[in-house]
Structures are given as C-alpha cells and as structure tokens.
Amino acid sequence: MNAVREFPPNPHALVVHTDSLVTDEIVETYLAGSPAPPVVWIRAVLALAGVRVLSLNAYKVRLQKQKGARWDGIMRPFERILCDGLDIKRLSDLVEVESRSRRFAWHGRPLARCVYEGKRQALENPLAGDLFAIPGVAEVILDGHEIEVCKCPLRAWREMAPAIARRLANVSDARDPGH
C-alpha cells in the first residue's frame, strides 16, 4: 500500500490518504481514552501522548491532536505505527495534480439525491454499490441526471473514468438505481 500525508486547514489535524480501502464503513471514529478498539495499531496510535481522535474513512486516516500538543512529538511515532499497521510501503507528501471529484452524465430515470460515503452504505443502492466496487471510489453522489464520483488522491482518473463509464453504460433502468 502507498500513502500520502496532507495537512488540512485545521492545524490540529493530519490526513493520510491511501491507495487501498481502509474501511467499508462511512467512518470509524476512535477517541483517546475510550474503550480499546479491536485493532492493535489503532490502540497504539490512541496511546500516543497528545492524540485526541483517530478516524478512518474509505481511503483515508485522519488524526486529530489535542490543542496543546505539538506535531513534532506525535508525527514520527504515528507514521511508524500507521505504516506498520496498514503495511504502507511508501508515505510521502500529497501533491494534488487533479480534482478529487468528477461528474458523469446519467441517461436513465432521474435519480433522487443521495450521498454514499462508504462501501457498506452504498450497498443500499445497486448503482452506488457498482461504483464503489471500482478501486479508488471514495464517495458517490446521485442527483437527477448527474453522478458525482469522488476518488482517493492516489488514484488517477485516466484509470478510473473508463471503468466508471462502463459501469454506467451497463446499468439498466430496470434496476431502478434511484431508490
């Protein structure tokens, strides 16, 4: 697995994006000091001084530190634990080269607006479930005659867009993906 780190606008947060699925859920959230999570590496991260919250999404891990904590005391041990726990071979800084989301036209019946943020949640809808089966799909938004797909930053649209287009072309209206 490969990963990239990103410091979002929140100065207390660090996001690590991966090229492999981290969880099927919309989000898994673990608070420092709460009952021990079942996964060893998550327990190790939460035991680090200064860590407040660890959240897992489809293709990302988000760490939030306590307000008074300093990154220089958390960053190295966190990255070591994360790389060991998720078998990350390479961790580098995020360099965005393309948009994380892309809109695709839908030519079937208009779709009710629905947002799917996790693979398990997407199973509620055949179309969203089909799209989440494509590696790198992190979110699907169905809305009218448009489908917005958000990807993990380590995947390229040149690889994903043809697979998405094929899935959309193969879905028939008979499956009623909007409900």
C-alpha positions as CSV (number, residue, x, y, z in Angstrom):
1,M,0.0,0.0,0.0
2,N,1.1,3.6,-0.7
3,A,0.0,6.7,1.2
4,V,0.4,10.4,1.2
5,R,0.1,12.8,4.1
6,E,-1.9,16.1,4.0
7,F,-2.2,18.8,6.5
8,P,-5.7,20.2,6.0
9,P,-6.6,23.8,7.1
10,N,-7.3,22.6,10.7
11,P,-3.9,22.9,12.4
12,H,-4.8,20.1,14.8
13,A,-5.4,17.5,12.0
14,L,-3.4,15.3,9.8
15,V,-4.8,13.2,7.0
16,V,-3.1,10.2,5.4
17,H,-4.7,9.1,2.1
18,T,-4.1,5.5,1.0
19,D,-4.4,3.7,-2.3
20,S,-6.2,0.8,-0.7
21,L,-9.5,0.6,1.2
22,V,-9.1,1.3,4.9
23,T,-12.7,0.6,5.9
24,D,-16.0,-0.3,4.4
25,E,-17.9,2.0,6.8
26,I,-18.7,5.6,6.2
27,V,-16.4,6.5,9.2
28,E,-14.9,4.7,12.1
29,T,-14.0,7.1,14.9
30,Y,-11.9,6.2,18.0
31,L,-11.3,8.6,20.9
32,A,-8.2,8.5,23.1
33,G,-9.2,7.2,26.5
34,S,-12.3,5.4,25.3
35,P,-12.7,1.6,25.3
36,A,-9.9,-0.2,23.5
37,P,-10.6,-0.7,19.8
38,P,-10.1,-4.2,18.4
39,V,-7.2,-3.3,16.2
40,V,-3.7,-3.3,17.7
41,W,-2.3,-0.4,15.6
42,I,-5.3,1.8,16.4
43,R,-4.8,1.2,20.1
44,A,-1.1,2.1,19.7
45,V,-1.9,5.4,18.0
46,L,-4.5,6.3,20.6
47,A,-1.9,5.6,23.3
48,L,0.4,8.3,21.9
49,A,0.6,11.4,24.1
50,G,-1.3,14.3,22.5
51,V,-3.6,12.2,20.3
52,R,-7.3,13.1,20.6
53,V,-9.2,11.3,17.8
54,L,-8.4,8.8,15.1
55,S,-10.9,8.5,12.2
56,L,-10.9,6.0,9.3
57,N,-12.8,6.6,6.1
58,A,-12.8,4.6,2.9
59,Y,-9.3,5.7,1.7
60,K,-8.0,7.9,4.5
61,V,-6.9,8.0,8.1
62,R,-7.4,11.3,10.0
63,L,-5.6,12.0,13.2
64,Q,-6.5,14.9,15.4
65,K,-4.2,16.0,18.2
66,Q,-5.0,17.8,21.4
67,K,-4.8,21.6,21.2
68,G,-1.7,21.9,23.3
69,A,0.2,19.0,21.7
70,R,3.0,19.5,19.2
71,W,3.2,17.7,15.9
72,D,7.0,17.1,16.4
73,G,6.2,14.7,19.3
74,I,3.4,12.9,17.5
75,M,4.2,12.7,13.8
76,R,7.1,10.2,13.7
77,P,5.6,7.6,16.1
78,F,2.2,8.0,14.4
79,E,3.6,7.4,11.0
80,R,5.7,4.4,12.1
81,I,2.6,2.8,13.8
82,L,0.4,3.5,10.8
83,C,2.9,2.2,8.2
84,D,3.4,-1.0,10.2
85,G,-0.3,-1.4,10.9
86,L,-1.5,-0.9,7.3
87,D,1.6,-2.3,5.6
88,I,2.3,1.1,3.9
89,K,5.4,0.8,1.8
90,R,5.8,4.4,0.9
91,L,4.5,7.5,2.7
92,S,5.1,10.9,1.1
93,D,3.6,14.4,1.0
94,L,0.4,14.9,-1.1
95,V,0.8,16.8,-4.3
96,E,-2.6,17.3,-5.9
97,V,-2.4,17.0,-9.7
98,E,-6.1,16.5,-10.5
99,S,-9.5,17.1,-9.0
100,R,-10.8,14.6,-6.4
101,S,-14.3,14.6,-7.9
102,R,-15.8,14.3,-11.4
103,R,-19.3,14.4,-12.7
104,F,-20.8,11.9,-15.1
105,A,-24.0,12.2,-17.0
106,W,-26.8,9.8,-16.2
107,H,-29.2,8.9,-19.0
108,G,-31.7,6.8,-17.1
109,R,-34.6,7.9,-15.0
110,P,-33.7,10.9,-12.8
111,L,-32.0,9.9,-9.6
112,A,-33.1,11.1,-6.2
113,R,-30.3,13.0,-4.5
114,C,-28.4,10.5,-2.3
115,V,-24.9,10.7,-0.9
116,Y,-22.9,7.5,-0.3
117,E,-19.7,7.8,1.7
118,G,-18.9,4.2,2.4
119,K,-18.9,0.9,0.6
120,R,-21.3,-0.8,3.1
121,Q,-23.7,2.2,2.9
122,A,-23.5,2.1,-1.0
123,L,-24.9,-1.5,-1.0
124,E,-28.3,0.1,-0.3
125,N,-28.3,1.2,-4.0
126,P,-27.3,-1.1,-6.9
127,L,-25.8,1.8,-8.9
128,A,-23.8,3.2,-6.0
129,G,-22.7,-0.3,-5.0
130,D,-21.5,-1.0,-8.5
131,L,-19.4,2.2,-8.5
132,F,-17.9,1.5,-5.0
133,A,-16.7,-1.8,-6.4
134,I,-14.2,0.2,-8.5
135,P,-10.9,0.6,-6.6
136,G,-10.4,4.2,-5.6
137,V,-14.1,5.3,-5.4
138,A,-14.4,7.1,-2.0
139,E,-17.9,8.8,-2.4
140,V,-20.8,8.7,-4.8
141,I,-23.4,11.4,-5.1
142,L,-26.5,10.6,-7.2
143,D,-28.6,13.6,-8.2
144,G,-31.0,13.9,-11.1
145,H,-29.2,13.2,-14.3
146,E,-25.8,13.6,-12.8
147,I,-23.5,11.3,-10.8
148,E,-20.6,12.8,-8.9
149,V,-17.8,10.4,-8.0
150,C,-15.1,11.3,-5.5
151,K,-11.8,9.4,-5.6
152,C,-8.9,8.9,-3.3
153,P,-6.0,11.2,-4.3
154,L,-3.7,8.3,-5.1
155,R,-5.8,7.0,-7.9
156,A,-5.9,8.6,-11.4
157,W,-9.0,9.5,-13.4
158,R,-7.3,8.0,-16.5
159,E,-7.6,4.6,-14.8
160,M,-11.0,5.1,-13.1
161,A,-13.1,7.1,-15.6
162,P,-13.3,4.3,-18.2
163,A,-14.4,1.8,-15.5
164,I,-17.0,4.2,-14.2
165,A,-18.3,4.9,-17.7
166,R,-18.5,1.1,-18.4
167,R,-20.5,0.6,-15.2
168,L,-22.9,3.4,-16.0
169,A,-23.4,2.1,-19.6
170,N,-24.2,-1.4,-18.3
171,V,-26.8,-0.4,-15.7
172,S,-30.3,-0.7,-16.9
173,D,-33.2,1.5,-15.8
174,A,-35.0,-1.8,-14.8
175,R,-32.8,-1.9,-11.7
176,D,-34.2,1.4,-10.5
177,P,-30.9,2.7,-9.0
178,G,-32.5,5.9,-7.7
179,H,-34.4,4.2,-4.9
